[in-house]
Amino acid sequence: MRKIRWGILSTARIAHPFAEDFAHVENGILTAVASRSKDTAAEFAARHSVATAYSSYEQLYEDPDIDAIYIATPNTLHLRNATDALRAGKAVLCEKPLTMSLQEIDTLTEVARKTGSYLMEALWTWFLPAIRQAVEWFEMGQIGRLMHLGADFGHPLP
């Protein structure tokens, strides 16, 4: 099985659990990390056993050994970072929210369409067994007609 070679864009707090989860990933390998600081990237790489640490995002975009990029930058940078990664031919998994507005989502999805690259928001709840089961029941007509959907997501901050 060919493993997807991942890079992480940013060493922000949210990037650490993503890196740690690679211990449970069979079809992927964490290959590189990029930060605006060489020292921060090197620290992150050492902590998570990542082979390559870059001191700029552009170096990660240009790395031919990276198939996909996880974007962990601040929300206001998601559009720019995801656009750059897609244009570099990388698949993108972008932390929530994907962008700051519907207009930015339209712009970003158009970039993904034009480049033929994969784009996904890191909304992991979609893959939870309970959610998948509820969707299956709904699609099979087992739970009736959808009248209203309410959702809430949150987690405690330190």
N, C-alpha and C positions, 0 to 999 in steps of 0.2 A: 504494500500500500504506500503510495506517495504521500508524504506529509506536507501539509500546507505550512509554509515558512512565514511566521508572523513577526511584525515589528510593532512596537508600542511607541506612539507619539505622545510624549510628555511623561514625566515622572511624578505626576500629581498623586495625591492620596488614593484616588480611585484606581490608578494603574497597578497598585500593589496586589490587591486581591485577584485582579485579572492575571497577573504574572504567576501568582501562587496556584491558580487553578490549572495551569498547564501540567501539573503533576497528574492530572486526571484526564488529559486529552491524548487520545491514541493517534489521531490523524493530523496532529499539528505539532509544531516545534517553535518555541519562542527563540528567535534568531538575533534580534537587534532591538535596541531602545534608543530613542533620540530625545534630547533635552536641549534647552538653550544654553546650558552650562555643561562643559566637559566633565567637571568634577561630579556634578549631580548624576549625569548619565553613567559615569563609571561606578559610582556608589550603588546605583540601582542595579546595574548589570552584575556587580559582584554579589549583591544580596540575593539576586534571583537566578544566578548562574546563566546569564545571558552572554553569548559569545562576543557581541559587538555593541559598543556604546558610541553614539554619535553626538557631537556638540552642536548640531543644527538639524532642523527638520528636513531641509533640502537633501542632506546626505542620506536620510532614510528613504525619501521619495526616489532617489536615484539608484539605490542599491538593487542590482539585478537579482540578488538572491532573496528578495522579499516578495512574497505573493500577496499578502494581506496586511493591512495596517489597522490597529485599534487606536482610535483617537480619544485621548483622555484629557484634552486641553479644556480651558474654560469655555463655557457654552457660547460666548460671543465669538469665539474663534472657529467653531465647528464648520461653518460654511466655507471659510477660506481654506482650512486644513483639509477638509474632505475633498474640496474641489481640486486642490493641488495633488492629493494622493490619487484621485481618480484619473486626472490628466496624466499622471505618471504611469498609469496602467495597473494600479494596485486595486485589489478589492478593499472595501472599507467597512469596518464595523465601528460605528460612531456612538459614543456615550450619549445618554439622554440629556437634554432634548437634542434631536437631530439638528435642528436649527432654531433660530429665535422667532421665526414667523412663517406663515403659510407661503408667502411670496418667496422666502429663502428656500423652503422645501421644493417649490416648483423649479427654482433655479438649479438646485442641486440634483434633483431627479433628471432634469434635462441634461446636465453634464454626464451623469451616469449612463443615460440612454445614448448620448453621442459617443462616449468613449467605449461603450460596451462593457463597462466594469460593474462589478457587484457592489451594491450599497445597502446597508442595513443599519437600523437604529438598534442599540444594545438594550432592547426591551425583553429581557430574559423571561419575564412572567409568561409570555406567549408559549413557552416550551414546558411549563409546569404540567405535570400529569393531570391535575384537576382542571386546568384551563383547556387542555387538549380534549379531555373527556367531555366537558361541557360543550365545546364546539362540535364534537362528533354527535352528541345527542341532539343538538340544535339542528345540524344539517340533516339528520335522519328524521326530524320531525317528532322526536320523542318528548320534547319539553314544551311543545306548544309554540304559539306565535310570539315573536319578540315584541314586547310592548315598551320596554324601557331598559336601558343598560346604565348602571352606575358603577364607577370604578374609582378606587383610591389607592395610592401607593405612597409609602413613606418609610423612613427608617430614622432611628435616633442619631443625632449628631453628637460627636464627643464634646 
